[in-house]
Amino acid sequence: MINANITVLELSQKHPEAFSLFLSKGFDNFKQEAILNSAGKFLKLETAIKQKNYDIETFINSLNEIDSNNDAKVDITLREKNTKGDITVKGLLPCPVRLPLLEAIDAFAEGVTAETGLSVATDLIAASAGMSWLEENVEGITAEDVPDVFVSAGFDVFFDERSFGNHVKNGMFTDLTGPTHDYFSQMKDPKGNYGMVAVVPAVFLVNKDALDGREVPRSWADLLSPEFEKSVSLPVGDFDLFNALLVHINHMFGEDGVKRLADSMVLSMHPAQMVKNAGRKNDVKPAVTIMTYFFTKMLFGSKTAEVVWPSEGSIISPIFMLTRKDRADVSKTVADFLYGKEVGEILAHRGLFPALNPEVDNKLPENAKFYWAGWDYIYNTDMGKLLEELNKTFNSSLES
């Protein structure tokens, strides 16, 4: 993990991808080996960041996010797992806030043990581990292996009958979350199966230098118009966000909308790569990048980029929490904490993942709305099958 006390030279040697982002934010002088090996040998990262008047925490979180994809597999194999306990908690945590969340959860677990004598077993992996971890831990999961609490972003893992969907139908879970902000009231599951803790919003990053006379798109409808064909960068590699895009574009515009989304794509990038390349001269310049709201923190006052919150609402990838009904008596304390103000503020303030808990000030832009397909749609649709069909439609359109 990158921290404020490493030197610029250490950053370049141990974290080359993050170092590239560092260079792109006004530290071009360290491209010169002489400067890197002299000044960089002694200059602390924290000092360098302060010299540019950047927010230290935000900047370092951004650097760590660059490294998260590379570190995920190592993290899974090397991190000591606390898998045995009276209360079991599993899931995937958003990379930008995973470390502060783990610190808070570990401290909370110690408190639970001291107060009640119950131990809390946690296996909480970086979300960038993604599909491989889910295939190993969730696909085909039996009732006996379902943890007391499971938390993660995404659609397919929660609704696909090959994972949790069948257990939901069998009444295994109960929603232990509390009241919500008024603007999140539609996110509350009326059947009481799913709890939602926060959301991951998708917004537009518009490269004004690449618009070529086109107006800045203000809506999803604008983005899917013919004038933005082959002009949009899509986060295909971020399977949670991309699946959320497919589901909601299909809900708004039908299959034709998914085809138009494919037509719009000029390239696929992880959000961290999108920001890293902002303002650089590249052969391919997408006019618009669809990205999570968190990564807008990394723009650092770019004059050529504009962040747009779509007028229909930001498409969201929900961060769900499943809690076993038959274990609610012992797991409610954990569920209350995960839905509580402390965790909510870590998600909302450090990660820009707005929390549903009304005690959390999400500090949203004025008139920010969210687009959610709705529980009727969710419950009346085979989401696993739908996502397979939508991915097939999208990929077929790319090839045509």
N, C-alpha and C positions, 0 to 999 in steps of 0.2 A: 504493500500500500504506500502511496505517495503521501508524505507529510511535509509540513512547513519547514522542517529543520534540515532537509536534505539540501545539498548544494546543486547549483545548476549543472555542474559537470556530472554529478551522480544521476541527475534526472536524465541526462542525455545517454548515459551508459546503461542504466537499468530500465529505463522506460522510454524507448525511442519513439513510440507512437505519441505518447503524451508530450514528449519534447517537441515534436513537430507542431502540435497545437500551441505550445508555449512560444515557439518562434513566430508563429503567425499572428500573435497578439501584441506585436510591437517590440519583440526582442530579436530582431533580425541580426543585430551585431554579434550574437552568439553563433551565427553560422560560420564566423571566422574562427578557425581552429586555434589561432594564437590567443584570441580573447577568451574562448571557451576554456582552454587549458590553463589560462592564467587567472583572470578575474572569476571565471566560472568555478574554479577550484575552491574558492573561498566564499563566494556570494551565496547566501542562503536563499532558498526559494521564497520564503516569506518576505525577505528584504526586497527582492526583485519585484514581487507583486505590489508591495507598498509603493515602490517608486513610480508605478504606473497608475496608482490610485484605484486599483481593482479591489473588489471585495475578496479577502483572502479565502474565506470558507467556500464561496461560490467557485472561485478559480480552481482551488484544489479539488473540489468535488468534480469539476469538469475534467480535470486531468485524470482523476481516478476512473471516471466513466470511460474514457478512451481505452484504458487498460482492462476494463472489466471483462470484455469478451475473451481476451487472451488468458486472463486469470481464472475464468470460471471453472475450467476442467481441473486445473490444479487445486482450486479451492475445494472442489468436491472430494478429491482424493486425500488432501492433506489436512483439512480442517477436522479437528476432533469432534465427533458427533456425540451428543448426549442423547442417546436413543431410548434409554430405559428410565422410566419414571412413573409416578402416579398419574400425571396428566401429560398427554402427548400432544405436541404442537409441531406441525410440518407445513412446508410451503415454500414459495418463491417470493423473495422480497425485491422491490425495485432497486436496481443497482445504485442510483444516486444517493439513496438514504439507507441502504442496508446496514452500514456500519453503525450509525447512530441508533437505528432501530434495534440492532442486536445488543448494543450497550444498554439501552433502556429495558429491553426484554430480560436480559440476564440479571440486571439489578432487581427488576420486579420479581423474577423467579426466586431469587435468593430471599426476598422479603416474604413470599408465599411460604417457602419452606420454614423460615424462622417463625412465622406466625401460626401455621397450621400443621407443620410436620410433613406436608405433601411435597414431593419433588416434582419439578416441571421438566420434562424431557423435550428438547427443541432440536429440530433439524430444519433450519431455515437457510436456503441456498440463494445465491444471486440469480436474479431473473434471467440474466444472460446465459445461464446454464441451459435454460429453455427446454427444448424438445427432448433432448437426451435424458435429462433427469426425470421428466414427466413419463417418458416411456418406461423407464426403469422402476419408478415409484408409484405411478398412478394408473397406467394403462392396465386394465384387467384386475384392478384392486378388489380384493374380497372384503366382505363386511368385517371380518376379524382384523384386517390390516388397516382399516380406515382410522386415522388418528382422531383424538378427541376434538381437535381444532385444526382446520386446514385453511390457509390463507394464500391467495395469489391473485394476480391480474389474469384476465383472459375470458374467453367464451367456451371454446371446445372442451377444455378439461372439466368444466362444471356441468355441461349439458349433454355431452356425448355419453351414450349408454355404455360405452366401453370403458368409461372411467367412473365419474360420480353420478352421471345421469340416472342410471338404474337404481342406485341407492336412494336418490331423491324421490323417485317414484314409489319406492318402498317405505317412505316416511322416516328415513333414518335421521334427518337433520331438523333443527329448529333455529329460527332467527333469534339470536340473543342481543342484537343491536338495539339501541334506544331511539329516541326522537331524531329527526333530521332537520336541516335547514329547509325552509319552505320551498326553495328552488330545487331541492332534491327530493321532494315528497313523492314524486312518481317513481323514484328508484326503490322504494320500499316494497318488498315482495308481499303481495296481498295474501299469498298462500302460506307465508311464514316458513318457507324452507331455506331461502338464501338470505344471508346477511351481507350488506355492502358497507365497506369501511370508507372507501375513497374512490376517486376516479382518475384515470389518466387521460387528459384532454388532448386532442389533435388539433393543431392550428396550422396556418399557412406562414411560411417564411418566403416573402416575395423578394426576388433579386431585381431591383428596379432597373439595373443596367442591362438586363436581359429581356425586358418587356418588348422592346422593339416597337414602340408606339401603341401597344395594347394597354388598356386600362387595368389597374390593379384589381384582381378578382376579389370580390367581397363575399362570395357565397360558394357553396358546393356546386350549385347550378352553373355559376360563372366558370368554375374550374373545369367542368365537364363539357364546356362548349367547344365547338370545332377549333376555335382560334388558339386553344391551349393544347392541341394535339402535339405529342412529342416534346412537351415543354415542362413536364412535372417530374420531380424526383419523389419516388414512393418508398416507404420503409418496408420493403418486402421481407428483409431479413429479420425484422422485429415482429415475430409471428403473432404476438398478442395484439399489437396495434394494427397490424395489417388485417387480421381476421375481423377486428372491430370495424375497420373501414369497409371491408367487403359486406358484412352483415348490414351495416347502416346505409351504405350506398344502395344496396339492393332494396332495403326498406323504403328509401326515399324515391328511387328512380327505377326500380325493377332491374331485370337482367340487362336491359339496355344500358343502364347506368354503370354496371360492372364492366361492360364492354368498352364504354367510353372512358372509364377509369384506366383500363389497359391501354387504350389509344393515347391517353395523355402522357404515359410514362416515357421519359427520356432515359432514365437510369434509376437503379436501386441503390440506396445508401442507408447505413445506420445513421440515426440522428447525430451522433457525435461526429461522424465523418462530414455530415452536411455543414455543421457549424465550423468545423476545422477548415473547410474549403471556402467558406464565405469570404468574399472579397478577394479571392485568389484568381489568377488568370488560368483557366483550364480550357481544354479543347471543347468540353461539353459544359454548357452553362444552363442548368434548368432555370426557367423563369420563376417557378414556384416549387418549394419543398414542403411536403406534408411531414410534420414533426410533432413530437410531444412538447407540451407547453414548457416543460422543464428546460429544454435546450435553448429557449429564448434567453435564458439568464446568461448564456455564454457569448452573446453577440457583442457585448462591451461597446455599445454605442456605434455600431456600424452605420455609416452614412448611406450605404447602398442597399441595405436590407430593411424591410418593413414586416412587422408581425401583424397578421390579420386573423381576427377571431371570426369565423364564418357566421353570416347573419342567421342562417337556419339553426345555428348552435354548433358547438364543438362536438364532433363525434368522440365518444368516450369508450375506453376499455375499462370496465369496472374492476376494482380490487375487492374481491369477494371474501367472505369468511363463512366457512361451513362449520357448524358445531353439532356434534352428535346429541340427539335427543336423550338417549339412554344414559348419557354421561353429563348432562347439563348441570346436575347438582355440584359436580366437582370442577367443571370447566367454565362455569359462569364467571368466576373471578378473572380468568384469563381473557375471556371474551369481553368483559367490561373494560379491562385494561387496553386491549387492542382497539376497542372502539372509543376509548377515552380521550381526554383533551391532550395528554402528553404525546401519545402516539400520533394523534390527529395533527398536532402542530408540527411534528417532525415531517410528516407527509406533506402538509400544506405549505409550510414556510421554507423548508429546505429542499423539497422535491417539486414544489408547485403541483402537487397532486391533491386537489381540493377534497377536504374531508366532509363526510355527511354530518358529523356531530355538530349541532348548532352552537356548542361552546367554542368552536374553533373559528377564528376569523380567517377566511380563506384569501382575503386581500385580492379579490378578483377585479379584472378590468370592468369599467362601467358598462352596463348592458350585456355582460357576458352571459350567454345561454349555453345549454347543453342539449345535444341531440341523443335521445335514448329511444330505441325501438319499442320498448314497453313490454310489460310482463305478459299481456295477452298474446303478443306476437311470439315471445320466447316460449311460452307454454304450449302454444298451438303449432310449433314448428320443430321438426327433428333437426336440431342445430348441427349435430355431427354430420348428417347427410347433406344439409344445406351448405355447410362450409366446404365439403368435398366438391359439390356441384359448382359453387361460386369460384373456387380455385381453378377448377377445370375450365369454366367459362373464361376466366381472366387469362389463363395461360393459352387457351385456344385463340383468343383475340390477339395476343402478342405474336403468335406464330402466323396469323393470317395476313 
